[in-house]
Amino acid sequence: MQRRTGRSPPPSPILSPMAQAPFSVQHFLTCLSVHWEGTPGPKTARTLEGVGYNLKMSPGMEPPFRIEELWLYARFYRLRDAIKERTFRAAMSRVATPDDGYRRKVELGKVRFTKSDGVIDVAWAIRPCIFRLAGLYEFRLQSRAKTLLGIRWKTVATDYIMIEEHR
């Protein structure tokens, strides 16, 4: 049963029709390294290494765990003919106990969507990547988008990794 009050609910940050994303994210992965197969560029194939859900820390490592370089890979498909440039960031957090306050946001930069590129592969390095404790971590790929309430960060893809202590 819904209870009625004299107040209306707060407005949700609905995207305006003109601000709908001109892309979809087909793949979003966290991996240990990315190698170019030729000259670096948006159309150059890449080899992803160390793709997996579990990352086991080396023997003798104790929290906080430091990984010198962690990569985020995304494959975008252009949905509209509009030429757009979008700014992205990664938001990382520990899932098991979100109240522990571990949150990190990393600016990833801009991606340009043009009429000639139907598929765009992008890889970003996060250096260094520090995990305070073992456990499940969430990586959100977020895009800046205009909403009716102003510019907001919108989550467009999510990936998870499990950091495990070596035993």
Order of alpha helices (4+ residues) and beta strands (2+ residues): beta-beta-beta-beta-beta-beta-beta-beta-beta-beta-beta-beta
